[in-house]
Amino acid sequence: MQYAGERWVQRLRDGVPPKRWPFLVGLVVVTLVGAVGLWLTVLHLDDIVRSEARRPWSGPLLSALLFAFGPVAAVLSWLRGRRDRRVLARIRAHGPAPAFHLPVLRSGLHALDDPPEMWTVDSVGLHAWSPEWPDPVFDLVWDDVASIDLASQDVRGQRADVGILVGRVAGSALVLRPRPTIGRPFGASATKLHITMEVLRSLQRELGSHRGTARPGRTPADR
C-alpha cells in the first residue's frame, strides 16, 4: 500500500482514531487566543470605533470566530467520535479486519438513501457503512470499479479538488468526500485527498487479484 509510512494512513489502515488530547489542547489554545482578542477589543473599543482604517472590525471579528470555534469544534468532534465508534463496532462484528478504513462526510455525492459515514476496503472491494445498520449499506466489488480519480469543482472561480471520484463499470460514479482521520468532523485537505486517492489505487492493484471471489456488489435498490 502506498504511503504506508504516514502515521495518519497507518491509523486508517488499522481503524484506530488518534488521541483526543492533542486536538483538545489545540482547541483550548485557539479559544484562549480568541478570548484575549475579545478582551483587547473591549479595552480599545473607542479607538476601534474612531478608527479610519478600511476594516477596523476585522480583528474583533476574527477573535470572535476563534473564540466560538473551539467549543463548537469540540462538540462536533465528540459527536463524530461517538458515531465513528459505533461504525467501527459494526465493522469489527461483521468479520475479518479490512485493509483500509475511509471515514467520509455524509454530504458525498451518491444515490444512497442512507448516506455512509465510513467505507472499508478489502479483497472483495469497497463497502459503505452507517452506524444504524449492522451490515454494509452498499457493496462495490472491484470488478465494478473502472477508475479512481480526484473529483473537482469550481470554487470561487478556481478549480479545486473536493473528493475522490470512483468510476463504475455499471452505473453512475460515486464521489466520496474523505475525512483525514476517524473521529474528526472535517474534510481532508487537498494534499490528503491526493494521498488517499493513491492509497485506494494501490489497494485496487494489490487486492484486485481476488476479484469475483465473494458476494456481488449491492445497489441501493437491494435494500
Solvent accessible surface area in square Angstrom, and as a share of the most:
residue,aa,sasa,rsa
1,M,54,0.24
2,Q,75,0.33
3,Y,85,0.32
4,A,37,0.28
5,G,68,0.66
6,E,69,0.31
7,R,164,0.60
8,W,25,0.09
9,V,0,0.00
10,Q,55,0.24
11,R,63,0.23
12,L,1,0.00
13,R,92,0.34
14,D,75,0.39
15,G,0,0.00
16,V,72,0.42
17,P,54,0.34
18,P,24,0.15
19,K,150,0.63
20,R,81,0.30
21,W,161,0.57
22,P,64,0.40
23,F,46,0.19
24,L,59,0.29
25,V,79,0.45
26,G,32,0.31
27,L,12,0.06
28,V,84,0.48
29,V,80,0.46
30,V,42,0.24
31,T,27,0.16
32,L,106,0.53
33,V,82,0.47
34,G,0,0.00
35,A,35,0.27
36,V,81,0.47
37,G,16,0.15
38,L,54,0.27
39,W,152,0.53
40,L,80,0.40
41,T,19,0.11
42,V,108,0.62
43,L,100,0.50
44,H,93,0.41
45,L,77,0.38
46,D,91,0.47
47,D,88,0.46
48,I,27,0.14
49,V,95,0.55
50,R,189,0.69
51,S,46,0.30
52,E,172,0.77
53,A,60,0.47
54,R,216,0.79
55,R,171,0.62
56,P,42,0.26
57,W,124,0.44
58,S,61,0.39
59,G,39,0.38
60,P,19,0.12
61,L,109,0.54
62,L,105,0.52
63,S,14,0.09
64,A,41,0.32
65,L,108,0.54
66,L,51,0.25
67,F,91,0.38
68,A,51,0.39
69,F,92,0.38
70,G,2,0.02
71,P,69,0.43
72,V,85,0.49
73,A,2,0.01
74,A,29,0.22
75,V,85,0.49
76,L,77,0.38
77,S,0,0.00
78,W,122,0.43
79,L,79,0.39
80,R,29,0.11
81,G,5,0.05
82,R,123,0.45
83,R,69,0.25
84,D,1,0.01
85,R,125,0.45
86,R,110,0.40
87,V,0,0.00
88,L,4,0.02
89,A,58,0.45
90,R,77,0.28
91,I,7,0.04
92,R,148,0.54
93,A,93,0.72
94,H,78,0.35
95,G,33,0.32
96,P,131,0.83
97,A,95,0.74
98,P,19,0.12
99,A,33,0.25
100,F,1,0.00
101,H,8,0.04
102,L,1,0.00
103,P,0,0.00
104,V,4,0.02
105,L,36,0.18
106,R,98,0.36
107,S,66,0.42
108,G,9,0.09
109,L,116,0.58
110,H,46,0.20
111,A,78,0.60
112,L,18,0.09
113,D,138,0.71
114,D,32,0.17
115,P,31,0.20
116,P,1,0.00
117,E,0,0.00
118,M,0,0.00
119,W,1,0.00
120,T,4,0.02
121,V,0,0.00
122,D,40,0.21
123,S,40,0.26
124,V,19,0.11
125,G,0,0.00
126,L,1,0.00
127,H,4,0.02
128,A,0,0.00
129,W,8,0.03
130,S,0,0.00
131,P,0,0.00
132,E,84,0.38
133,W,104,0.37
134,P,76,0.48
135,D,65,0.34
136,P,1,0.01
137,V,4,0.02
138,F,2,0.01
139,D,2,0.01
140,L,3,0.01
141,V,25,0.14
142,W,1,0.00
143,D,77,0.40
144,D,23,0.12
145,V,9,0.05
146,A,64,0.50
147,S,47,0.30
148,I,5,0.03
149,D,52,0.27
150,L,48,0.24
151,A,10,0.08
152,S,43,0.28
153,Q,89,0.40
154,D,99,0.51
155,V,63,0.36
156,R,239,0.87
157,G,75,0.72
158,Q,136,0.60
159,R,159,0.58
160,A,37,0.29
161,D,58,0.30
162,V,36,0.21
163,G,0,0.00
164,I,0,0.00
165,L,60,0.30
166,V,0,0.00
167,G,12,0.11
168,R,47,0.17
169,V,106,0.61
170,A,62,0.48
171,G,60,0.58
172,S,80,0.52
173,A,42,0.33
174,L,8,0.04
175,V,20,0.11
176,L,3,0.01
177,R,84,0.31
178,P,3,0.02
179,R,2,0.01
180,P,26,0.16
181,T,14,0.08
182,I,2,0.01
183,G,5,0.05
184,R,23,0.08
185,P,27,0.17
186,F,76,0.32
187,G,38,0.36
188,A,18,0.14
189,S,62,0.40
190,A,64,0.50
191,T,93,0.54
192,K,60,0.25
193,L,6,0.03
194,H,78,0.35
195,I,18,0.09
196,T,3,0.02
197,M,10,0.04
198,E,31,0.14
199,V,0,0.00
200,L,0,0.00
201,R,74,0.27
202,S,3,0.02
203,L,5,0.03
204,Q,29,0.13
205,R,154,0.56
206,E,89,0.40
207,L,33,0.17
208,G,9,0.08
209,S,97,0.63
210,H,91,0.41
211,R,106,0.39
212,G,65,0.62
213,T,99,0.58
214,A,52,0.41
215,R,96,0.35
216,P,107,0.67
217,G,30,0.29
218,R,70,0.25
219,T,52,0.30
220,P,40,0.25
221,A,96,0.74
222,D,90,0.46
223,R,115,0.42
